[in-house]
């Protein structure tokens, strides 16, 4: 038995207690959740903040909901900064192991305290998820896995050394030790001097492993970017794999050994660098699972990823955020991770806040979490649909971000925009990137909604304009279904919807996000985002050439 196979076997044995605990929770939702709340409140009550605010360990959920207001990151930001500066445990009686950076819908960096208690909560979610993967996808019991990092902007790397979000850091010590023995890419790639060097090293290690059996990323666009970079860097990568030396990148990557693979080097050297499902199948013949977001605005990119790696099934991830986990995959369902945090849900229609055990199928809800990090009744800003129950545990489907845009009173939500995009007639080669709510339209004009739509290169410029024209018409018609948007248009408060269609728009948009300080790997392709300042992509003057008839 190989070292990797033995590691997977031992990992499965370590996961079993967590799996069995999760099976029990399926029939004891209310008891499990009330127990989680009691344990968290007991720890909070013994902290400086808990004593100051009067949090009681004796509170039941009913008391907690009455006395404790809901919160967002802005309510905790100042206190988190003070806690980081004083190196104290102010929110909860549990040691802070690190502060995890994440980016929100804007450019600001949020720092989430990862306490020992909180890491244990995440471990309780990972155990049943990984156990389910090992059962349903037996191919992952062999070979090596790639579990992604959250890539940080180059200029932040020294500032946050030690706080890199390696997925394996969410496991307990024993599971993490075993997982590291079966990883294709070492954690040390995160210590490279730049994001490009980290990505290059990641691809070098992945290209060297014929036995890669699982690839787990968050956004499918990140995986697509990796595959594209593989073609861009193929010659340099083939040289590294053939020599076992980092070459010109030695200064940045010399803290870890360069992989050596004559097979991988020869394959890259002979490849034309174009995205090709057959090449990826030959490079990674044992790939048995791809894990990535695949719902809402991530859906078209997940479909593209499936088309490039068709020999490996793609399982959609549950709802994970840096602040905590809400759902985990169990087969083709996303089930509440009831044993991790304490959860409440705000009903989208009534605005009533309910505990998990009162959810009913068909409800549209937004989650609030109380976690071992010390954050209480924390709003994630996501919209979920209750699709049913697995035992007593709610099954939930991600619908989109719950935070909307209201530039002039139009009240447009991300979920509403996603529904419009889903209903539009898309040309076969075109897919949506994002709708931007421009605070200032073209030539300093009125605000407007702008759709970025990506199409392959090689078409006449007029083709992109014609596609953009038809998509803009459909977007405008869909947005006009909203009373408040229609009123804002009638009152001349908004310009009509516009669309820019062209190649490489996803890359341009994500580059603009990185320039604003957002964290690569965590950048989500969302349905809607408010945008101020210059556009992240270049528009094209439609008068430069006549519009031609391009079939949709």
Secondary structure in CASP SS format (residue, H / E / C, confidence):
PFRMAT SS
TARGET T0000
AUTHOR 0000-0000-0000
METHOD secondary structure of the structure
MODEL  1
X C 1.00
X C 1.00
X H 1.00
X H 1.00
X H 1.00
X H 1.00
X H 1.00
X H 1.00
X H 1.00
X H 1.00
X H 1.00
X H 1.00
X H 1.00
X H 1.00
X H 1.00
X H 1.00
X H 1.00
X H 1.00
X H 1.00
X H 1.00
X H 1.00
X H 1.00
X H 1.00
X H 1.00
X H 1.00
X C 1.00
X C 1.00
X C 1.00
X H 1.00
X H 1.00
X H 1.00
X H 1.00
X H 1.00
X H 1.00
X H 1.00
X H 1.00
X H 1.00
X H 1.00
X H 1.00
X H 1.00
X H 1.00
X H 1.00
X H 1.00
X H 1.00
X H 1.00
X C 1.00
X C 1.00
X H 1.00
X H 1.00
X H 1.00
X H 1.00
X H 1.00
X H 1.00
X C 1.00
X C 1.00
X C 1.00
X C 1.00
X C 1.00
X C 1.00
X C 1.00
X H 1.00
X H 1.00
X H 1.00
X H 1.00
X H 1.00
X H 1.00
X H 1.00
X C 1.00
X C 1.00
X C 1.00
X E 1.00
X C 1.00
X H 1.00
X H 1.00
X H 1.00
X H 1.00
X H 1.00
X H 1.00
X H 1.00
X H 1.00
X H 1.00
X H 1.00
X H 1.00
X H 1.00
X H 1.00
X H 1.00
X C 1.00
X C 1.00
X C 1.00
X C 1.00
X C 1.00
X C 1.00
X C 1.00
X C 1.00
X C 1.00
X E 1.00
X E 1.00
X E 1.00
X E 1.00
X E 1.00
X E 1.00
X E 1.00
X E 1.00
X C 1.00
X C 1.00
X C 1.00
X C 1.00
X C 1.00
X E 1.00
X E 1.00
X E 1.00
X E 1.00
X E 1.00
X E 1.00
X E 1.00
X H 1.00
X H 1.00
X H 1.00
X H 1.00
X H 1.00
X H 1.00
X H 1.00
X H 1.00
X H 1.00
X H 1.00
X H 1.00
X H 1.00
X H 1.00
X H 1.00
X H 1.00
X H 1.00
X H 1.00
X H 1.00
X H 1.00
X H 1.00
X H 1.00
X C 1.00
X H 1.00
X H 1.00
X H 1.00
X H 1.00
X C 1.00
X C 1.00
X E 1.00
X E 1.00
X E 1.00
X E 1.00
X C 1.00
X E 1.00
X C 1.00
X C 1.00
X C 1.00
X C 1.00
X H 1.00
X H 1.00
X H 1.00
X C 1.00
X C 1.00
X C 1.00
X C 1.00
X C 1.00
X C 1.00
X C 1.00
X C 1.00
X C 1.00
X E 1.00
X H 1.00
X H 1.00
X H 1.00
X H 1.00
X C 1.00
X C 1.00
X H 1.00
X H 1.00
X H 1.00
X H 1.00
X H 1.00
X H 1.00
X H 1.00
X H 1.00
X C 1.00
X C 1.00
X E 1.00
X C 1.00
X C 1.00
X C 1.00
X H 1.00
X H 1.00
X H 1.00
X H 1.00
X H 1.00
X C 1.00
X C 1.00
X C 1.00
X H 1.00
X H 1.00
X H 1.00
X H 1.00
X H 1.00
X H 1.00
X H 1.00
X H 1.00
X H 1.00
X H 1.00
X H 1.00
X H 1.00
X H 1.00
X C 1.00
X C 1.00
X C 1.00
X C 1.00
X E 1.00
X E 1.00
X E 1.00
X E 1.00
X E 1.00
X C 1.00
X C 1.00
X C 1.00
X H 1.00
X H 1.00
X H 1.00
X H 1.00
X H 1.00
X H 1.00
X H 1.00
X H 1.00
X H 1.00
X H 1.00
X H 1.00
X H 1.00
X H 1.00
X C 1.00
X H 1.00
X H 1.00
X H 1.00
X H 1.00
X H 1.00
X H 1.00
X H 1.00
X H 1.00
X H 1.00
X H 1.00
X C 1.00
X C 1.00
X C 1.00
X H 1.00
X H 1.00
X H 1.00
X H 1.00
X H 1.00
X H 1.00
X H 1.00
X C 1.00
X C 1.00
X C 1.00
X C 1.00
X C 1.00
X C 1.00
X C 1.00
X C 1.00
X H 1.00
X H 1.00
X H 1.00
X H 1.00
X H 1.00
X H 1.00
X H 1.00
X H 1.00
X H 1.00
X C 1.00
X C 1.00
X C 1.00
X C 1.00
X C 1.00
X C 1.00
X H 1.00
X H 1.00
X H 1.00
X H 1.00
X H 1.00
X H 1.00
X H 1.00
X C 1.00
X C 1.00
X C 1.00
X C 1.00
X C 1.00
X E 1.00
X E 1.00
X E 1.00
X E 1.00
X C 1.00
X C 1.00
X C 1.00
X H 1.00
X H 1.00
X H 1.00
X H 1.00
X H 1.00
X H 1.00
X H 1.00
X H 1.00
X H 1.00
X H 1.00
X H 1.00
X H 1.00
X H 1.00
X C 1.00
X C 1.00
X C 1.00
X C 1.00
X C 1.00
X E 1.00
X E 1.00
X E 1.00
X C 1.00
X C 1.00
X C 1.00
X E 1.00
X E 1.00
X C 1.00
X C 1.00
X E 1.00
X E 1.00
X C 1.00
X E 1.00
X E 1.00
X E 1.00
X E 1.00
X C 1.00
X C 1.00
X E 1.00
X E 1.00
X E 1.00
X E 1.00
X C 1.00
X C 1.00
X C 1.00
X C 1.00
X C 1.00
X E 1.00
X E 1.00
X E 1.00
X E 1.00
X E 1.00
X E 1.00
X C 1.00
X C 1.00
X C 1.00
X C 1.00
X C 1.00
X E 1.00
X E 1.00
X E 1.00
X H 1.00
X H 1.00
X H 1.00
X C 1.00
X C 1.00
X C 1.00
X C 1.00
X C 1.00
X E 1.00
X E 1.00
X E 1.00
X E 1.00
X E 1.00
X E 1.00
X E 1.00
X C 1.00
X C 1.00
X C 1.00
X C 1.00
X C 1.00
X C 1.00
X C 1.00
X E 1.00
X E 1.00
X C 1.00
X C 1.00
X E 1.00
X E 1.00
X E 1.00
X E 1.00
X E 1.00
X E 1.00
X E 1.00
X E 1.00
X E 1.00
X C 1.00
X C 1.00
X E 1.00
X E 1.00
X E 1.00
X E 1.00
X E 1.00
X E 1.00
X E 1.00
X E 1.00
X E 1.00
X C 1.00
X C 1.00
X E 1.00
X E 1.00
X C 1.00
X C 1.00
X C 1.00
X C 1.00
X C 1.00
X C 1.00
X E 1.00
X E 1.00
X H 1.00
X H 1.00
X H 1.00
X H 1.00
X H 1.00
X H 1.00
X H 1.00
X H 1.00
X H 1.00
X H 1.00
X C 1.00
X C 1.00
X C 1.00
X C 1.00
X C 1.00
X C 1.00
X E 1.00
X E 1.00
X E 1.00
X E 1.00
X E 1.00
X E 1.00
X E 1.00
X E 1.00
X E 1.00
X C 1.00
X C 1.00
X E 1.00
X H 1.00
X H 1.00
X H 1.00
X E 1.00
X C 1.00
X E 1.00
X E 1.00
X E 1.00
X E 1.00
X E 1.00
X E 1.00
X E 1.00
X E 1.00
X E 1.00
X C 1.00
X C 1.00
X C 1.00
X C 1.00
X C 1.00
X H 1.00
X H 1.00
X H 1.00
X H 1.00
X H 1.00
X H 1.00
X H 1.00
X H 1.00
X H 1.00
X H 1.00
X H 1.00
X H 1.00
X H 1.00
X H 1.00
X H 1.00
X H 1.00
X H 1.00
X H 1.00
X H 1.00
X C 1.00
X C 1.00
X C 1.00
X H 1.00
X H 1.00
X H 1.00
X H 1.00
X H 1.00
X H 1.00
X H 1.00
X H 1.00
X C 1.00
X C 1.00
X C 1.00
X E 1.00
X C 1.00
X C 1.00
X C 1.00
X E 1.00
X E 1.00
X E 1.00
X E 1.00
X E 1.00
X C 1.00
X C 1.00
X H 1.00
X H 1.00
X H 1.00
X H 1.00
X H 1.00
X H 1.00
X H 1.00
X H 1.00
X H 1.00
X H 1.00
X H 1.00
X C 1.00
X C 1.00
X C 1.00
X C 1.00
X C 1.00
X C 1.00
X C 1.00
X C 1.00
X C 1.00
X C 1.00
X C 1.00
X C 1.00
X E 1.00
X E 1.00
X E 1.00
X E 1.00
X C 1.00
X C 1.00
X C 1.00
X C 1.00
X C 1.00
X C 1.00
X C 1.00
X C 1.00
X C 1.00
X C 1.00
X C 1.00
X C 1.00
X C 1.00
X C 1.00
X C 1.00
X C 1.00
X C 1.00
X C 1.00
X C 1.00
X C 1.00
X C 1.00
END
